[in-house]
Amino acid sequence: MRSRSSEGGFIYLEALLLVMVLSTAAMLVMGGLHEAQRLNRTAAIRSAAVELANGKIAEAQYDLNGFDRSSVETFENFMGGMTIVFEIEATVSGSKVTVTVTPTIDDEELEDCIVTVERVVFNRP
């Protein structure tokens, strides 16, 4: 015949094991959510950089010789609170235009978000 006190000990161990498994699962889920937020932020910054590069190329198509080859765009309250500065540099080699957009947050370059776009443009008459 088993005693009642030994049953309580096994229930306590089972409850402790369940808490450990649930806390480990919760930590993994929270880590995955953090990584998803980082990837979402990176994708949004890269998309904005591509659109700025396309805008600079559109300026070059309008006036290849007279467009501003370097500019700075600041997005305040980007994705709910960040201030991002996009430095846009364009170089022209014949009819090929190369635009590089470098985003920075708090004077720190985001190396994985730098975008370079090259296109051949023809000056409109």
Z-matrix of the N, CA and C atoms (Angstrom, degrees):
N
C 1 1.419
C 2 1.533 1 109.91
N 3 1.357 2 116.90 1 131.24
C 4 1.460 3 120.83 2 -178.16
C 5 1.523 4 109.33 3 -86.81
N 6 1.298 5 112.62 4 149.51
C 7 1.462 6 115.78 5 178.84
C 8 1.521 7 110.05 6 -87.66
N 9 1.299 8 114.60 7 157.20
C 10 1.455 9 120.82 8 -176.93
C 11 1.531 10 111.44 9 -70.27
N 12 1.289 11 118.76 10 -29.36
C 13 1.472 12 121.16 11 -177.78
C 14 1.528 13 112.21 12 -69.74
N 15 1.318 14 118.60 13 -30.00
C 16 1.458 15 119.65 14 178.63
C 17 1.521 16 111.49 15 -72.16
N 18 1.332 17 118.88 16 -30.91
C 19 1.468 18 121.56 17 176.12
C 20 1.525 19 110.77 18 -64.86
N 21 1.316 20 117.66 19 -40.00
C 22 1.469 21 121.85 20 178.66
C 23 1.516 22 111.12 21 -63.16
N 24 1.304 23 118.72 22 -36.03
C 25 1.451 24 121.78 23 179.13
C 26 1.512 25 112.48 24 -66.46
N 27 1.344 26 116.13 25 -40.01
C 28 1.467 27 119.34 26 178.26
C 29 1.530 28 111.36 27 -68.28
N 30 1.298 29 117.85 28 -37.44
C 31 1.469 30 120.86 29 177.73
C 32 1.531 31 109.62 30 -64.48
N 33 1.327 32 115.90 31 -40.00
C 34 1.464 33 119.93 32 178.16
C 35 1.532 34 110.64 33 -62.98
N 36 1.313 35 118.30 34 -44.12
C 37 1.463 36 121.39 35 178.28
C 38 1.525 37 111.54 36 -64.34
N 39 1.326 38 117.21 37 -40.54
C 40 1.468 39 120.57 38 177.68
C 41 1.519 40 110.99 39 -63.41
N 42 1.328 41 117.37 40 -42.71
C 43 1.463 42 121.19 41 178.65
C 44 1.530 43 110.41 42 -64.32
N 45 1.315 44 116.95 43 -41.55
C 46 1.461 45 120.89 44 178.27
C 47 1.526 46 111.32 45 -63.25
N 48 1.327 47 116.86 46 -42.86
C 49 1.459 48 120.97 47 177.63
C 50 1.527 49 111.24 48 -63.92
N 51 1.327 50 117.56 49 -40.60
C 52 1.465 51 121.53 50 178.25
C 53 1.527 52 111.13 51 -62.87
N 54 1.327 53 117.12 52 -42.21
C 55 1.469 54 120.64 53 178.50
C 56 1.523 55 110.33 54 -63.30
N 57 1.320 56 117.81 55 -40.69
C 58 1.464 57 120.87 56 179.39
C 59 1.528 58 111.03 57 -64.56
N 60 1.329 59 117.60 58 -42.43
C 61 1.466 60 120.96 59 179.63
C 62 1.520 61 110.76 60 -66.19
N 63 1.335 62 117.24 61 -44.09
C 64 1.467 63 120.31 62 179.80
C 65 1.528 64 111.78 63 -65.95
N 66 1.320 65 118.28 64 -38.60
C 67 1.465 66 119.39 65 179.53
C 68 1.526 67 111.31 66 -68.97
N 69 1.325 68 117.49 67 -36.27
C 70 1.465 69 120.65 68 176.08
C 71 1.519 70 110.75 69 -64.56
N 72 1.323 71 116.80 70 -42.96
C 73 1.467 72 120.66 71 178.22
C 74 1.526 73 110.67 72 -64.12
N 75 1.330 74 117.29 73 -40.51
C 76 1.466 75 120.32 74 179.20
C 77 1.526 76 110.92 75 -64.29
N 78 1.343 77 117.58 76 -39.43
C 79 1.464 78 120.09 77 178.54
C 80 1.524 79 110.82 78 -65.09
N 81 1.326 80 117.70 79 -39.39
C 82 1.462 81 120.16 80 178.35
C 83 1.523 82 111.21 81 -65.20
N 84 1.321 83 117.44 82 -41.64
C 85 1.468 84 121.07 83 179.43
C 86 1.527 85 110.07 84 -65.01
N 87 1.326 86 117.74 85 -43.56
C 88 1.462 87 120.30 86 179.92
C 89 1.530 88 111.35 87 -64.97
N 90 1.331 89 117.24 88 -37.85
C 91 1.467 90 120.08 89 176.21
C 92 1.517 91 111.44 90 -64.74
N 93 1.324 92 117.23 91 -38.81
C 94 1.459 93 120.98 92 177.43
C 95 1.518 94 111.86 93 -65.68
N 96 1.341 95 117.28 94 -38.82
C 97 1.461 96 120.18 95 177.74
C 98 1.526 97 111.28 96 -66.04
N 99 1.314 98 117.03 97 -38.75
C 100 1.467 99 120.14 98 178.12
C 101 1.526 100 110.54 99 -63.65
N 102 1.329 101 116.70 100 -43.23
C 103 1.469 102 120.65 101 178.98
C 104 1.527 103 110.84 102 -65.13
N 105 1.328 104 117.19 103 -38.15
C 106 1.463 105 120.68 104 177.98
C 107 1.526 106 110.87 105 -64.64
N 108 1.319 107 117.87 106 -39.00
C 109 1.460 108 120.77 107 177.39
C 110 1.528 109 111.02 108 -65.03
N 111 1.333 110 117.17 109 -40.52
C 112 1.463 111 120.57 110 178.62
C 113 1.524 112 111.17 111 -63.92
N 114 1.343 113 116.35 112 -42.86
C 115 1.464 114 120.08 113 179.01
C 116 1.522 115 111.10 114 -66.21
N 117 1.317 116 117.64 115 -37.17
C 118 1.459 117 121.45 116 178.35
C 119 1.525 118 110.40 117 -65.32
N 120 1.327 119 117.06 118 -41.60
C 121 1.464 120 120.90 119 178.21
C 122 1.522 121 110.80 120 -63.92
N 123 1.337 122 116.65 121 -43.81
C 124 1.464 123 120.78 122 179.58
C 125 1.523 124 110.88 123 -62.60
N 126 1.317 125 117.33 124 -42.47
C 127 1.467 126 120.82 125 179.52
C 128 1.525 127 111.36 126 -64.59
N 129 1.323 128 117.74 127 -39.99
C 130 1.466 129 120.61 128 179.57
C 131 1.523 130 111.04 129 -66.82
N 132 1.330 131 117.32 130 -40.18
C 133 1.468 132 120.55 131 179.42
C 134 1.523 133 110.35 132 -67.22
N 135 1.332 134 117.41 133 -43.31
C 136 1.471 135 120.37 134 178.53
C 137 1.527 136 111.12 135 -64.10
N 138 1.328 137 118.02 136 -38.95
C 139 1.473 138 120.63 137 178.21
C 140 1.524 139 110.81 138 -63.46
N 141 1.334 140 116.70 139 -42.77
C 142 1.465 141 119.54 140 177.78
C 143 1.527 142 110.32 141 -63.91
N 144 1.336 143 117.81 142 -39.36
C 145 1.465 144 121.09 143 179.44
C 146 1.524 145 111.14 144 -65.03
N 147 1.330 146 117.55 145 -40.01
C 148 1.473 147 120.55 146 178.25
C 149 1.519 148 110.34 147 -64.35
N 150 1.319 149 117.80 148 -41.21
C 151 1.469 150 120.20 149 179.33
C 152 1.530 151 111.25 150 -66.10
N 153 1.335 152 117.14 151 -38.12
C 154 1.463 153 119.21 152 176.58
C 155 1.526 154 111.51 153 -65.94
N 156 1.333 155 117.07 154 -38.46
C 157 1.468 156 120.60 155 177.22
C 158 1.524 157 110.56 156 -65.07
N 159 1.315 158 116.99 157 -41.97
C 160 1.472 159 120.01 158 177.59
C 161 1.525 160 111.24 159 -63.67
N 162 1.331 161 116.64 160 -36.33
C 163 1.469 162 119.87 161 176.58
C 164 1.511 163 112.31 162 -64.85
N 165 1.329 164 116.58 163 -39.33
C 166 1.473 165 120.31 164 178.78
C 167 1.525 166 110.42 165 -67.36
N 168 1.331 167 116.89 166 -37.21
C 169 1.472 168 119.71 167 176.93
C 170 1.524 169 110.54 168 -67.54
N 171 1.322 170 117.36 169 -35.66
C 172 1.469 171 119.93 170 176.02
C 173 1.525 172 110.48 171 -63.49
N 174 1.338 173 116.90 172 -38.07
C 175 1.467 174 119.57 173 174.94
C 176 1.521 175 110.62 174 -61.87
N 177 1.321 176 117.31 175 -40.83
C 178 1.463 177 121.35 176 179.63
C 179 1.520 178 110.93 177 -65.73
N 180 1.319 179 117.77 178 -36.28
C 181 1.462 180 120.27 179 178.30
C 182 1.523 181 110.93 180 -66.13
N 183 1.309 182 116.59 181 -32.33
C 184 1.455 183 120.00 182 -179.86
C 185 1.530 184 111.43 183 -73.64
N 186 1.320 185 117.13 184 -43.51
C 187 1.471 186 121.14 185 -179.58
C 188 1.525 187 108.26 186 -149.42
N 189 1.333 188 116.44 187 93.78
C 190 1.459 189 122.09 188 -173.89
C 191 1.521 190 112.59 189 -62.84
N 192 1.296 191 117.92 190 -33.50
C 193 1.468 192 120.37 191 -175.77
C 194 1.521 193 113.29 192 -92.90
N 195 1.323 194 118.05 193 -21.97
C 196 1.464 195 119.65 194 -172.39
C 197 1.518 196 115.86 195 -110.75
N 198 1.317 197 119.11 196 5.72
C 199 1.467 198 117.71 197 -177.51
C 200 1.524 199 111.40 198 -82.30
N 201 1.324 200 116.84 199 155.89
C 202 1.459 201 122.85 200 -179.02
C 203 1.524 202 108.94 201 -74.11
N 204 1.317 203 117.12 202 118.49
C 205 1.472 204 120.75 203 -172.88
C 206 1.516 205 114.02 204 -82.79
N 207 1.295 206 118.15 205 -15.62
C 208 1.465 207 119.62 206 175.42
C 209 1.524 208 108.88 207 -138.89
N 210 1.315 209 114.60 208 139.73
C 211 1.452 210 119.85 209 178.80
C 212 1.519 211 108.84 210 -154.40
N 213 1.320 212 114.41 211 168.44
C 214 1.463 213 121.43 212 179.75
C 215 1.516 214 107.64 213 -131.24
N 216 1.316 215 116.18 214 130.20
C 217 1.461 216 122.66 215 175.87
C 218 1.517 217 108.31 216 -117.70
N 219 1.324 218 116.37 217 134.26
C 220 1.460 219 121.29 218 179.46
C 221 1.523 220 108.85 219 -116.39
N 222 1.316 221 115.89 220 125.88
C 223 1.466 222 121.88 221 176.20
C 224 1.522 223 107.32 222 -107.91
N 225 1.314 224 116.27 223 111.38
C 226 1.458 225 119.76 224 177.25
C 227 1.521 226 108.89 225 -94.89
N 228 1.307 227 115.87 226 149.27
C 229 1.462 228 122.85 227 -179.63
C 230 1.527 229 111.07 228 58.36
N 231 1.319 230 116.20 229 39.09
C 232 1.467 231 122.53 230 179.52
C 233 1.519 232 108.53 231 -76.81
N 234 1.295 233 118.06 232 126.81
C 235 1.469 234 124.59 233 -179.00
C 236 1.527 235 111.65 234 54.04
N 237 1.307 236 115.91 235 40.67
C 238 1.449 237 119.52 236 172.51
C 239 1.505 238 116.55 237 86.13
N 240 1.318 239 118.96 238 28.14
C 241 1.452 240 118.15 239 172.61
C 242 1.509 241 117.02 240 144.54
N 243 1.327 242 119.52 241 -16.44
C 244 1.460 243 120.31 242 -178.41
C 245 1.528 244 110.35 243 -81.80
N 246 1.311 245 116.18 244 147.22
C 247 1.463 246 121.75 245 170.55
C 248 1.519 247 106.89 246 -109.93
N 249 1.326 248 115.55 247 119.12
C 250 1.461 249 121.45 248 -177.40
C 251 1.520 250 108.86 249 -117.85
N 252 1.323 251 115.46 250 134.45
C 253 1.463 252 122.05 251 176.68
C 254 1.524 253 107.22 252 -109.45
N 255 1.325 254 115.83 253 124.51
C 256 1.462 255 122.33 254 178.07
C 257 1.520 256 108.43 255 -105.72
N 258 1.334 257 116.57 256 118.66
C 259 1.464 258 121.43 257 175.50
C 260 1.525 259 107.56 258 -96.11
N 261 1.338 260 115.98 259 123.93
C 262 1.459 261 121.63 260 -175.19
C 263 1.521 262 108.44 261 -113.58
N 264 1.322 263 115.77 262 122.32
C 265 1.467 264 121.95 263 179.01
C 266 1.518 265 108.60 264 -123.77
N 267 1.326 266 116.31 265 128.89
C 268 1.461 267 121.47 266 178.84
C 269 1.520 268 109.16 267 -119.46
N 270 1.332 269 115.49 268 139.63
C 271 1.459 270 121.23 269 173.64
C 272 1.522 271 107.67 270 -125.93
N 273 1.334 272 115.18 271 144.17
C 274 1.462 273 121.29 272 -179.36
C 275 1.519 274 108.15 273 -118.04
N 276 1.313 275 115.90 274 128.92
C 277 1.459 276 121.80 275 176.35
C 278 1.526 277 106.93 276 -130.82
N 279 1.320 278 116.27 277 97.15
C 280 1.463 279 120.59 278 -174.43
C 281 1.523 280 108.71 279 70.00
N 282 1.316 281 116.19 280 -117.10
C 283 1.464 282 119.23 281 176.87
C 284 1.531 283 111.75 282 -106.78
N 285 1.338 284 116.51 283 7.20
C 286 1.459 285 120.55 284 178.91
C 287 1.524 286 109.49 285 -94.82
N 288 1.333 287 115.87 286 126.81
C 289 1.457 288 122.21 287 178.72
C 290 1.528 289 108.25 288 -110.72
N 291 1.323 290 116.14 289 128.63
C 292 1.457 291 121.88 290 176.86
C 293 1.522 292 107.80 291 -116.94
N 294 1.313 293 116.16 292 124.16
C 295 1.465 294 121.64 293 -179.18
C 296 1.529 295 108.14 294 -118.17
N 297 1.334 296 115.58 295 128.59
C 298 1.460 297 121.46 296 176.52
C 299 1.520 298 108.31 297 -117.64
N 300 1.324 299 116.02 298 126.99
C 301 1.455 300 122.06 299 179.28
C 302 1.528 301 107.65 300 -114.18
N 303 1.340 302 115.63 301 123.53
C 304 1.462 303 121.76 302 -178.52
C 305 1.525 304 108.98 303 -116.77
N 306 1.330 305 118.09 304 110.60
C 307 1.467 306 120.14 305 177.17
C 308 1.524 307 111.66 306 -85.23
N 309 1.333 308 115.84 307 142.54
C 310 1.463 309 121.25 308 176.18
C 311 1.524 310 109.21 309 -132.86
N 312 1.339 311 114.75 310 142.82
C 313 1.463 312 121.81 311 173.14
C 314 1.522 313 106.17 312 -124.07
N 315 1.334 314 116.80 313 123.26
C 316 1.463 315 122.28 314 -179.76
C 317 1.537 316 111.35 315 52.55
N 318 1.319 317 116.64 316 47.75
C 319 1.469 318 124.25 317 179.26
C 320 1.520 319 113.40 318 60.31
N 321 1.313 320 117.79 319 22.84
C 322 1.463 321 122.15 320 176.56
C 323 1.523 322 108.67 321 -117.79
N 324 1.344 323 115.51 322 117.68
C 325 1.469 324 119.91 323 179.72
C 326 1.517 325 110.22 324 -67.04
N 327 1.318 326 115.50 325 138.45
C 328 1.461 327 121.02 326 174.71
C 329 1.521 328 107.19 327 -94.91
N 330 1.319 329 116.09 328 94.33
C 331 1.469 330 121.10 329 -173.32
C 332 1.519 331 112.90 330 -62.86
N 333 1.320 332 117.91 331 -32.56
C 334 1.467 333 119.98 332 -178.69
C 335 1.522 334 112.40 333 -81.23
N 336 1.341 335 117.57 334 -1.33
C 337 1.463 336 120.85 335 -179.79
C 338 1.530 337 113.02 336 -113.70
N 339 1.336 338 118.51 337 5.49
C 340 1.464 339 120.83 338 178.95
C 341 1.527 340 108.95 339 -70.21
N 342 1.328 341 115.73 340 132.23
C 343 1.465 342 121.99 341 -176.24
C 344 1.518 343 109.22 342 -119.98
N 345 1.336 344 116.59 343 133.29
C 346 1.464 345 122.45 344 174.56
C 347 1.521 346 108.19 345 -124.19
N 348 1.339 347 115.19 346 126.94
C 349 1.467 348 121.09 347 -179.58
C 350 1.523 349 107.81 348 -124.66
N 351 1.331 350 116.51 349 133.02
C 352 1.468 351 122.03 350 177.26
C 353 1.524 352 109.05 351 -121.71
N 354 1.329 353 115.08 352 137.30
C 355 1.463 354 119.69 353 175.93
C 356 1.518 355 109.12 354 -148.10
N 357 1.305 356 114.28 355 152.77
C 358 1.461 357 120.95 356 172.34
C 359 1.516 358 106.06 357 -94.53
N 360 1.334 359 116.47 358 124.45
C 361 1.462 360 121.01 359 -178.84
C 362 1.521 361 108.60 360 -120.49
N 363 1.297 362 114.47 361 153.40
C 364 1.450 363 121.95 362 176.27
C 365 1.503 364 107.36 363 -119.21
N 366 1.339 365 115.11 364 128.25
C 367 1.465 366 120.42 365 -177.98
C 368 1.521 367 109.68 366 -65.99
N 369 1.315 368 114.73 367 129.09
C 370 1.468 369 118.85 368 177.92
C 371 1.517 370 110.06 369 -73.00
N 372 1.304 371 116.03 370 142.69
C 373 1.489 372 117.61 371 -179.37
C 374 1.512 373 112.56 372 -73.24
